[in-house]
């Protein structure tokens, strides 16, 4: 889904007003500015609950084909900062 957020500025503080379709728990969310200059918002949810739901899906599609190994070397990945 792609939509726009409205931005407002008051006394040097810029704020984004997000549509209802983008709920975030709590009152603050971490922001990240990659090298390309675009802003990214990463919601802080209950990551452990999300991991459990994902692990519960394991084996839930018995007709799904097995993936073969990839010839490239493993690349270390950072999932949480």
Number of C-alpha atoms within 10 A of each C-alpha: 3 3 8 9 11 9 10 10 9 7 5 6 7 9 12 11 10 14 11 7 8 9 9 14 10 9 5 9 13 9 11 12 10 9 7 6 8 8 10 11 10 10 16 12 12 9 11 9 10 11 10 10 11 10 11 10 9 9 9 9 8 8 7 8 7 7 6 6 6 7 6 6 6 7 6 6 6 6 5 5 3
